Amino acid sequence: MRSRLALDLTLSYGCPRRGVPARASFQASALAALTCAGQGGRFELSLRVVDSDEGLALNRDFRGKAYATNVLSFPADLPPRRGPRLLGDIALCAPVIAREAAEHGKSTSAHYAHLSIHGVLHLLGYDHQDEQSANTMEAIEIQALAALGHTNPYELSTP
């Protein structure tokens, strides 16, 4: 029997909150990701919504890329301990997410949900480095988004 799922989410902002979903939305997205990935137990997660400058600095410093990206995940590399499992940190870049949502004709709330789920899955060890891994990760994302009432972000819309 899987243990009950609980999440302690620390949320911080490095940008204005206008257009950014409420804390409850981030909590729901992270819980949906954990549930659809078959996780149980108690977890801790830090999520920070950043501006373009901070997003650029993080991507440059940790990935060697000279641009702000939509989501970055930093898994905790700690030995097991009593209490909640520390997943790590996620940075979501608000201006990039808003721009991408507009370019792809989706709501910003759906795009934030998708990228929050994507980030949590990376913290759990999922990746998209090869086709099989990408398909597995995308299937969990689609399931978690559906649980939140969002459509499949990988389906091409027809004009």
GUTI-768544 format. One record per residue (C-alpha): residue in three letters; x, y, z. Coordinates in steps of 0.1 Angstrom, whole numbers, padded with zeros to 4 digits, always signed. Layout:
residues N
ALAXYZ/...
***
This chain:
residues 159
MET+0000+0000+0000/ARG+0014+0034-0010/SER+0017+0060+0018/ARG-0004+0091+0017/LEU+0010+0119-0004/ALA+0020+0153+0012/LEU+0040+0182-0001/ASP+0056+0211+0017/LEU+0060+0237-0010/THR+0082+0268-0005/LEU+0074+0294-0031/SER+0093+0326-0037/TYR+0093+0354-0063/GLY+0121+0372-0080/CYS+0097+0391-0103/PRO+0063+0408-0101/ARG+0034+0383-0094/ARG+0011+0398-0120/GLY+0001+0370-0144/VAL+0017+0343-0122/PRO-0006+0316-0109/ALA-0015+0314-0072/ARG+0004+0292-0048/ALA-0025+0266-0048/SER-0020+0261-0086/PHE+0017+0253-0081/GLN+0009+0230-0052/ALA-0018+0212-0073/SER+0006+0208-0103/ALA+0034+0194-0081/LEU+0010+0170-0064/ALA-0004+0159-0098/ALA+0031+0152-0110/LEU+0040+0131-0079/THR+0007+0112-0081/CYS+0010+0104-0118/ALA+0046+0093-0113/GLY+0034+0068-0087/GLN+0050+0085-0057/GLY+0038+0084-0021/GLY+0050+0098+0011/ARG+0060+0133+0022/PHE+0080+0156+0000/GLU+0096+0191+0002/LEU+0101+0213-0028/SER+0113+0249-0034/LEU+0099+0267-0064/ARG+0110+0302-0074/VAL+0094+0324-0101/VAL+0121+0345-0116/ASP+0126+0374-0141/SER+0147+0373-0173/ASP+0178+0385-0156/GLU+0178+0358-0129/GLY+0167+0332-0154/LEU+0196+0341-0176/ALA+0221+0340-0147/LEU+0209+0306-0135/ASN+0209+0291-0170/ARG+0244+0305-0177/ASP+0259+0296-0143/PHE+0245+0260-0142/ARG+0241+0250-0178/GLY+0265+0272-0197/LYS+0237+0286-0218/ALA+0235+0324-0225/TYR+0197+0328-0224/ALA+0168+0326-0200/THR+0149+0293-0203/ASN+0114+0285-0192/VAL+0122+0259-0164/LEU+0153+0248-0146/SER+0154+0219-0121/PHE+0180+0214-0094/PRO+0176+0180-0077/ALA+0186+0176-0041/ASP+0216+0154-0038/LEU+0213+0144-0002/PRO+0214+0110+0016/PRO+0181+0096+0027/ARG+0169+0111+0061/ARG+0140+0109+0084/GLY+0111+0131+0075/PRO+0100+0145+0041/ARG+0120+0137+0010/LEU+0137+0169-0002/LEU+0132+0169-0040/GLY+0151+0201-0048/ASP+0145+0234-0064/ILE+0127+0246-0095/ALA+0131+0280-0112/LEU+0103+0291-0136/CYS+0111+0322-0157/ALA+0079+0343-0159/PRO+0087+0364-0190/VAL+0097+0333-0210/ILE+0066+0313-0199/ALA+0043+0342-0208/ARG+0060+0346-0243/GLU+0058+0309-0250/ALA+0022+0306-0240/ALA+0013+0335-0263/GLU+0033+0320-0292/HIS+0017+0286-0288/GLY-0018+0300-0282/LYS-0022+0285-0247/SER-0032+0300-0214/THR-0003+0310-0192/SER-0019+0290-0163/ALA-0018+0258-0185/HIS+0018+0265-0195/TYR+0028+0271-0159/ALA+0012+0238-0149/HIS+0030+0220-0176/LEU+0064+0234-0168/SER+0058+0229-0130/ILE+0050+0192-0137/HIS+0080+0189-0161/GLY+0103+0203-0134/VAL+0090+0180-0107/LEU+0095+0150-0130/HIS+0131+0161-0136/LEU+0136+0162-0098/LEU+0123+0126-0096/GLY+0149+0116-0121/TYR+0129+0116-0154/ASP+0145+0130-0185/HIS+0140+0134-0222/GLN+0175+0125-0235/ASP+0162+0098-0258/GLU+0129+0089-0274/GLN+0119+0063-0250/SER+0126+0085-0219/ALA+0109+0114-0236/ASN+0078+0094-0243/THR+0076+0081-0207/MET+0080+0116-0193/GLU+0055+0131-0218/ALA+0029+0104-0209/ILE+0031+0113-0172/GLU+0029+0151-0180/ILE-0002+0145-0202/GLN-0018+0124-0174/ALA-0010+0150-0147/LEU-0022+0179-0169/ALA-0055+0160-0176/ALA-0060+0155-0139/LEU-0058+0193-0136/GLY-0082+0199-0165/HIS-0056+0209-0190/THR-0052+0196-0226/ASN-0023+0176-0240/PRO+0004+0202-0248/TYR+0020+0179-0273/GLU-0010+0177-0297/LEU-0007+0200-0326/SER-0036+0223-0330/THR-0051+0226-0364/PRO-0061+0261-0377/
***
